[in-house]
Amino acid sequence: MAGSGVLDYLYSLQKFGVKLGLDNIRALLAAVDDPQRRYPIIHVAGTNGKGSVCAFLAAVLRECGYCTGVYTSPHLHRFNERICVDNHQISDDELEEMVTLLRDSCPAVPATFFEFTTALALWYFARRQVDIAVVETGMGGRLDATNVVEPVVTVITPVDYDHSAYLGNSIAAIAAEKGGIIKAAVPVVLAKQPDEAQAVLEGIAAERGSRVFSYGRDYSLRPTGDDSVDVNIAGQQWTRLRPSLIGAHQQQNMATALMALYCLAPESFSLPRRAVCAGVRKAQWPGRLQWSCCRGVPILLDGAHNAAGAGALAAYLAIKRRRTHLVCGFKRDKDVASIVRHLMPFTAMAYAVEPPVEDACPRHDVVVAVQAEGGSARSFDSVSAALDSALAAAAGDEMVVVAGSLFLVAAASEYLAL
């Protein structure tokens, strides 16, 4: 773990809250000679699937022999996970050195935690002389700190409701914010979108002269029935691909990543078929439909924290056809009722707990939401107590599911030593 002083400083920046805009990040990067201009970048926005698409992109690029930087958020267990090069996290020593230098270079800039962390990542990739970087937005796009980059390809994963207080209360409004990463004459890859989002995103791309590659028109996939999938990209067939990440939505994420990689061809990136196939098999993104086992009970951990994510989890549970004991907890700003509504048909009992975050949804509110959907729920004052109870109650072919927050998934996996 990085020195406590360094992490204390970084987390102290949370006092500045969420600040949408690019002035601070530009000042930070200017102080270290705009490192984001020294390597090509794939910029990824959207509501769900951003991290998984980044994982597929990075795994394939690494397998093709390119030194690849990846910036994602949040982390599961340690801060260093957010900034990686070739699947290796930034070291504690490098982090401590760079935080100190950047802080001392810009003492008057009231940067937020995310702005400072973004600058660190972009600077680190330049120092490591990466061939390419994959950069995930935070919650938005247009005013997100990462939108200072000048990408060679942009990607927008499915748009849905989340962070409405900042991004808007309609799909069209949220899509307009996410679509802010679309740059003039830079190709944009769109995952399968709601009709309202598709219209908004295509409109932005048309205004900026950006070529659009849309799911269903420019690329598509076909499951083959044996956990493999065929992908068609601009008339080219990729057959019997076996993504490491499970779930139908991850097949979609893989296809979106491959479409983005296809757009790299003009940038002189060679993507041998064998390396691409190996890359999708090796992609890892912990805490998303992640199977484990404890005390003889199957456990599925998933960071689903909004209605769309819960819908994807529910679709997977429908295939498994097992009664579940749901350990669930949420941040206060989440639409708990909608999430619970997706999961109750598969749930024998819900175990409500508050994830280890400052703005956790009170567990009593979770119990009320579960009961409103006709489910049964119990309340627990710790993640460990909720897990112990769920594991003890699961019988026969029943399973435990942990969902509702990545903070909850992290706490659960640490307690279970997974």
N, C-alpha and C positions, 0 to 999 in steps of 0.2 A: 504494500500500500504506500502511496506517495506520502511524504511527510505531512503530519497533521496540520502544520502551519500553512502549507500550500493549499490544502483542501479547505481549511477553515477560511482562508481568504476567498477562494472561489465561491464557496457556499454563502459567504457574507454578501456577495454581490446579489443574492436573491432579494435583498432588501429593496433593490430598485425595481423588483417585480417584472412584469412583462411590458416591454417597450417596443412597439412596432415602428419601424423606421430604419434608415440605413446610415444616418449621420455618424453614430458612434462606431459602428463596424468599419466604416470607411476611414475614420481617424485612426483606429487601432491598426488597420492593415497598412495605412500610409506610413506609420511609424516604423514598420519593418519592411519597407520597400515593396508593398503590394505583391506578396508572394503568390497570390491566387492567379496571377497572370503568367506563371512560369510553367504550367502544365495544363493539359486538357482536362475538362471536368464534365461528368454526367450529373445533371442536377435532377433530383427526384422529389416531387411533391405529391399530395393526395391525402385522403383521410385514412384509409386502411391499406396495408400491404406495402408501405414505403420501405420499411426495414427488410422485408423479405425480398423485394425486388433488388434492393441494394446488395443483399447477400448473394443472390444469383449472379448479378453483374460482377461482383468482386471475385466470386469463385471461378467463373469462366475466364475472366481476364487474367487471374493468377495462373490458371492452368495453361493459358496461351503464352505464358512467359513474361507478362508485363508486371512491373513493380506497381502495385495498386494501393492507393490510400483510400480509406473508408471512414466517413464521419457520419455517425448515427446518434440518436438519442431516443429515450433515456437509456441509462445503463441498468443492468440487472443487479450486479453485485459490487462492482468497483468502477470508479470514475474512468479509469484508463480504457475501459471497453469502448468508449465513445470514439477514440482516435486510434486507428490501426493502420499499419502498413504491412502488406503481405501476411495478413492474419496474425500479426504480432502487435499487441497493445503498446502504446507509448510507455516507455519505462518510467519508473518513479524519478530517477535522476534527471532524465530529459524533461519531464513535466515540471519538476521543481525549478530547473534552470530557466525554462522558457516562461513560466508564470512570472518569475522574478524579473526577467528582462522586459517582458511586455508591460508589466505593471509599472516598472520604473520609467519606461519610455512614454507612457501616457497617464501621468498622475492626475491630470485634470479631466479625463474623460469618464463620465459617470456610467460606465458600461454595466449592462446587466450580466447575469451569470451566463446566459446563452450567447450573448454577443462576445464576451471574452473567450468563451470556450470555442466558438466558431473561429475566431481569429487565431487561437492557438492551433487548431486543427489545420487550417489553411497554411499557416506558417510552417508547421511541422512537416507537411507534405513536401513543401519546397526544400526544406533542409535535407530531407531524405531523398530528394531528386526522383520522385515517383514518375512513372511513365504516364499515369492517368489517375484521377481521383473520382470517387463516387461520393456525392454529397447529398445528404438527406435534409430537407427543410425541417424546421421545428413544427409549429402548429399551422402555419399559414403558407405564404408564398410571396405575394406582392411586396409586403413590408417585412418579411422574415429576414433575419440577419444574414442568412446564406444567400440572399438574392443579390448580393454584391458580386457574385461570380459571373464569369462570361463563358457559359458552357458551350460544348460542341453538340450536345444532345440534351433535350429536356424530356422528362417522363412525368406523367400525371396518372397516378393510380386511382382506383375508384373514389369518387367524391361522395360523401354522405354527411349526415349531421354529426358535428362534434365541435367543441369550443365555440358554440354559437354566440357567446357574449362578446367574442373578439371578431369572429368571421362572418356573422350574419345568421338570420333565422330562416333562410330558404336555401334550397340546393343551388339555385342560380347565383345567389350572393356568395355562398361559400366557393362555388366554382370560379367566380370572378377573382376571388382572393388567391386561390390555388393557381389559377391561370396567369397570375402576375409573373411567374417565372419564365413564361414563354418569351423568347428573345427574337428580335428581327432576323429573319433569314436563317434561323437555327431550327432544325427539324424537331418536332415534338411528337412523342409517342403517347397515345391515349389508351389506357386500359378500358375495359368495358364500363361504360358510364350510364347513369340515368339520363333520360332524354334531355332534361333541362340542363344538366351539366355539359353534355355533349354539344348542345347548341351554343352555349356560352363560350366554351373552350375553342370550338371551331371558329367562332366569331373573332375572338382575340387573335387567333393564329392568322386569320385572313387579314386583319388590320395590320399585322406586323410582317406579313409576307413569309410566314413560316409554313413549311410543308408539314401536313398532318398525316400521321400513320395511325389509323384507328383499328381497334379490335373488331373483327367481323368483316372488315372491308380489305384491309391491307395485311392482316395476319389473323390466324385462327388456330384452334387446336381441336383434336379429336381423340378422346380416350379410346384405348384399344382393348380394354377389358382385363388386362393383366397387370395393372398398376403402372403401365407405361402409357405414353401419349405421343401422338404425331402432331407436329406443329408445321403449319404452312406460313412461310414468311415471304411475301412478295414473289410468290410462285415457286419458291424453293421449299422442298420437303425435308423436314428433320423427323426421322422415324424412330419410334420405340425409345423415346427419351424417358428416363426414369428419375424424376426429381427426388432429391433426398427429403425435402420438406413435404409433409403429408397434407391431404385435403384437396378438394377440387379447386378451392380458391388459390392454393399454391401452384397448381398447374397453370392457372391464369397468370399468376405473378411471374412464373418462369417464362411463359410465352411473351409477356410484356418486356421482360429483360432481354430476351433474344431479339425482339424487334429493335430495341434500342441499340444492341450490339451491331445489328445489321446496318444501322445508320452510321456506325463508325467507319465503315469501309472507305469513304472518301478521305478520312483522316489517316489513312495508311496503317490501320490496325489489321493484322492478319489473324483470322479466327479459324484455325484448322478444325474440321468437323470432329475429329477424335477428341481434341482438347475441349471443345464445347460440350460434348456428351459427358466427358469426365467431370467437367466443372459443375454441371447441374446435379450430378450425383453427389458432389462433395459439399454443396452449399449447406451452411448451418446457420440457424437463427433460433437460439434457445428461448424457451418460454412461449412458443407458439405451437400448439398441438404437440407438445413434448410428452412422450410416454415414459413412465418409470414404474417402479413397483416398490412397495414398502410393507413389511409385515405380511407378505403374501397377497396384498391387495393391489390391483392395477391402479395407477394414478395417471391422470391426464392433466397437464398444466397448460393453461392457455391465457394469454394476456388480453383477451377480448374485453374491451372497456367502453364500447358503444354499441348501438343497436346493430349496425352492419357487421361488426366483429362477432357479436353474439349470434347473428344469423348464420355466419359461416361455421361457427362452433356447433350450432344446432344441426346444421346439415350433416356434419361429420358424425354427431351423436346418433342421428337417425339411421345412418348406415351401420353403426356398431350394435344398435338394438340391445343395450344393456341399461338396467336401472342404475341411476347415478346418485351419489351423495355429494351434493354441491357445496363446497366451501367457497363462500363468495364475500367480497368486500369491494368498495368503490370509493373513488374520490367524490367529494361533495357536488361537483359541477356536472356529474354524469346523469344521464336519463335512466335511472335505475329501473323504473317501471318497464321501459321498453326492453331493456336487456333481460330482465327477469322473465318477461313474457315469452321470449324466444326459448328460454331454457327450462321452464316449468314442465313442459310435456315429457321431459326425460328424467325429471328429478323426483326421487322418493322423499328426500329430506334436504332442506337447505340449512347450512350452518353459517350464520351471519357473523361477520367479524369486521373490525375496522383495520384496514391496511396501515402499515407504519408510515403515514404521511400526516402533515399538519392539518390538511383540509379534508380529512376522511369523512365520508358519509356516516352518520350515526348508525350503529348496527340495529337499533330499534326501527329506524326508518326502512332498513332492508327487510326486516321481518314483516313489517306492514305491507311492503310492496309484494313480497312473496305470497302472503295471505290473501291479498287482493286478487291474485291470479289463481286462487284456489289451492295453493301449495301449503306445505307444512314447513315451519322454520323454527330454529332455536338460535339463541343469541349467546355469543361467547366473548370473553374479555381479552382473549389472546389468540393469535394464529395457531400456536401449539395446541391449545385446548380444543379448538375447533377441529384441527386435523386429527388429534387423538380420538375424539368422539366419532368423527366420520369413518376413520379406519376401523374402529371397533364395531361400528354398526353395519359396515358392508359385509354382505354374506353371499355365498354361492358365487354366481358370475357377476355380481354387482361391482361397481367401480367408484372411485373417488375422482371428482373433477374440481380443480381449483381454477377460478376464473373471476374476472371483474376488474383486475388491476395488475399491471406488471410489478408494482410494489408488493402486492400480495403474493404473486408468483415467486418473486425473489425471496421473500420471507419464508414461504412454504418450502422452497427447495433448499434453503439454508438449514431449516429445522430438520428436514428429513435427510440432510446430507446427500442430496442427489447430485 
